[in-house]
Amino acid sequence: MSDLKAMQRNPEIKAKRLRREGFVPGCVYGKNFNPSLLIQVPEKDVHSFLKTNSAGSAVIISYGRKKIHTILKEVSMVPLSPKVEHLTFQELIKGEKVIGTVKLTLLNKDHVEGATKHLIYDVQYKATSEYLIEEVLLDMEGKKVGDQITLADIPELNTEHIELLSPLDSLVAEVKEIFVSEEISDEEVENEDVIQPVVIGSEEKE
């Protein structure tokens, strides 16, 4: 679980001003936060944090002397910009299920007898805080044309502690046959005999 240091945000200061001053605004919502806790995090810390975390990651928010166990629910981006606009966290309550997102990553895609088609990159599920998972690695090595992986084939997602929110027969990845199109190169065209078109129904006049 990652740790992110934050400061309480003054609600009277507009988010636009905070971003100009080098901070990313955010909030934590949950049973113990009504209204939501407003926070701000230095932009440089957010960029480092997002290199290893994404929506669905379990995060400890260190704020003052308090530590809040949360799950990162949403990362909002500034339109047409690589800048982070806002971070949204949900408080984790022991024993209560939350909706998480798990990333599905394919390994060794180049070690298959065919072309790998990746169809589902992440999937949502419900679980209590101690059973949250952030990523599942799927090894494609040795797979052959026609082989498929569905959600039902992933052991990490099929336990009594995980409640998937997508059908088990959802196709995550498959190996397809590679079709190579044969195209005539310019050099081949130049070496071919030129065939004149035949006009049917016309007569040569003297």
Secondary structure, 3 states (H helix, E strand, C coil): CEEEEEEECCCCCCHHHHHHCCEEEEEEEECCEEEEEEEEEEHHHHHHHHCCCCCCCEEEEEECCEEEEEEEEEEEECCCCCCEEEEEEEECCCCCEEEEEEEEEEECCCCCECEEEECCCEEEEEEEHHHCCCEEEEECCCCECCCEEEHHHCHHHCCCCCEECCCCCCEEEEEECCCCCCCCCHHHHHHCCCCCCCCCCCCCCC
